[in-house]
Amino acid sequence: AQKITQTQPGMFVQEKEAVTLDCTYDTSDQSYGLFWYKQPSSGEMIFLIYQGSYDEQNATEGRYSLNFQKARKSANLVISASQLGDSAMYFCAMRTSQGGSEKLVFGKGTKLTVNP
Amino acid sequence: GAGVSQSPRYKVTKRGQDVALRCDPISGHVSLYWYRQALGQGPEFLTYFNYEAQQDKSGLPNDRFSAERPEGSISTLTIQRTEQRDSAMYRCASSLGTRRQSSGNTIYFGEGSWLTVV
């Protein structure tokens, strides 16, 4: 069964510092995709970054990068130069496609607080 | 439209009433998903459509929940005889549905419909 594990319920970081949010996954699929979403207190689910299982390079999107270690089944999100507006819940998710279905499986999330 | 649109944004209903939640996906998106998210939890999969075909409804909690997408665009999630435990955020998402794992197949979420059953 597909599973996403986020072991950090909460994280704190000083403004302008970098922070890493952990995500490990479990799947027997050869082809899958990994996503990170940001959920601020307003409740939106904002797409941040994507990594495909066959992508050889780590994904980057501005201040966000994904540290993809396939053998260890980890897909950690790195946020550089944290800003106060980065305070939010962050969800790691895996997309799987099987038997005509396609779905995202989410972790429980990590609440990030950026301190001034 | 520019993004995934959901309505109503907020719905308060009495226990036992039926509720219909609407989702208008991004134009051209073939794949459509419904998720449910309780406070403090990650979203949980409910059902998936490819065009108008409901390919997976394994996440629907029971037979009070149903969904349709008759013309392959707008979708409706219906909850019959609502119960207090149905109170949650219901999210719709869509993607191009290329069936390939690529960055171009990103899944975008709507702002959600908050349902409160009293």
Contacts between the chains, C-beta under 8 A, distances in Angstrom:
chain1	res1	chain2	res2	distance
A	4	B	42	7.9
A	31	B	101	5.1
A	32	B	101	6.3
A	33	B	101	4.4
A	33	B	102	7.8
A	33	B	105	7.4
A	35	B	106	7.6
A	35	B	107	6.9
A	37	B	109	7.4
A	43	B	89	6.7
A	43	B	111	6.8
A	43	B	112	6.1
A	43	B	114	7.9
A	44	B	109	7.5
A	44	B	111	5.7
A	44	B	112	8.0
A	45	B	43	7.4
A	45	B	91	6.5
A	45	B	93	7.8
A	45	B	109	3.8
A	45	B	112	7.6
A	47	B	106	5.7
A	47	B	107	7.3
A	47	B	108	6.2
A	47	B	109	7.7
A	50	B	103	4.8
A	50	B	106	5.9
A	52	B	101	4.6
A	52	B	102	6.1
A	52	B	103	6.9
A	53	B	101	6.2
A	54	B	101	7.0
A	59	B	103	7.5
A	91	B	42	5.3
A	91	B	43	7.5
A	93	B	42	7.7
A	95	B	101	7.0
A	95	B	107	6.9
A	97	B	99	6.6
A	97	B	101	7.6
A	100	B	50	7.3
A	100	B	55	4.8
A	100	B	56	7.3
A	101	B	48	5.5
A	101	B	55	5.1
A	101	B	56	3.5
A	101	B	58	7.6
A	102	B	31	6.2
A	102	B	33	7.9
A	102	B	48	5.8
A	102	B	50	7.6
A	102	B	55	7.5
A	102	B	56	7.6
A	102	B	97	7.6
A	102	B	99	7.5
A	103	B	33	6.9
A	103	B	45	4.7
A	103	B	48	5.9
A	103	B	56	6.7
A	103	B	59	7.7
A	104	B	33	7.2
A	104	B	35	7.7
A	104	B	43	7.5
A	104	B	45	6.9
A	104	B	93	7.6
A	104	B	107	6.1
A	105	B	45	7.2
A	106	B	42	3.5
A	106	B	43	5.2
A	106	B	44	7.5
A	107	B	42	5.7
A	108	B	41	6.5
A	108	B	42	5.3
A	109	B	41	7.6
A	109	B	42	5.4
